Amino acid sequence: MQKIIGIMGPNNATEENLRDAFEIGKYIADKGYVVLTGRLNVGIQNEGLKGAKTSNGLTIGIMPFNEPDKFSQYVDIPIITNMRSGRNYINALSSNLVIACGIDKGTISEISLSLVNTAKKQVIIVGAIEEANKLFKILDSENVYIAKDYKECINIFEKLNI
């Protein structure tokens, strides 16, 4: 079975976070993994999918609602949940590893849901604020990894047994 790597992050991301998501999506696809995001046509989700598609990767989009004009053109397998932010739990449970590029309220929920006992996933947090990094390392030092950019994220990814 193919491994699924979730790329999560804010819609209103920094340029650095967008670059990180694109490069991580490209790298994941190059390695033969499936990229999963929230499937919107903005922010981290769109850039992660776009990066994966530049390497002919397979992509899955978990949509919070059924509004096709907001869907990313880079998704292969759309899953429409109509669950709004409730779909964040599907993102966490469906991913073998979660990579968060940047941070906002929704991304915090996805990281938290990834770390609870029912999911217990490894999470790489990329380019987030130091306070968020510290909090998540305190909550689960064994499963949370911190990277300043996509290059560090890729180095961590290569060391993990996914």
VENNORVEN-V645391 format. One record per run of one state. SS is the DSSP state (h for helix, s for strand, l for the rest). FROM is the first residue (numbers start at 0). LEN is the number of residues. If there is no record, write none. Layout:
SS	FROM	LEN
SS	FROM	LEN
//
This chain:
l	0	3
s	3	6
l	9	5
h	14	16
l	30	3
s	33	4
l	37	2
s	39	1
l	40	2
h	42	12
l	54	4
s	58	5
l	63	4
h	67	3
s	70	1
l	71	5
s	76	4
l	80	3
h	83	11
l	94	2
s	96	5
l	101	3
h	104	11
l	115	6
s	121	5
l	126	3
h	129	10
l	139	4
s	143	4
l	147	2
h	149	10
l	159	3
//
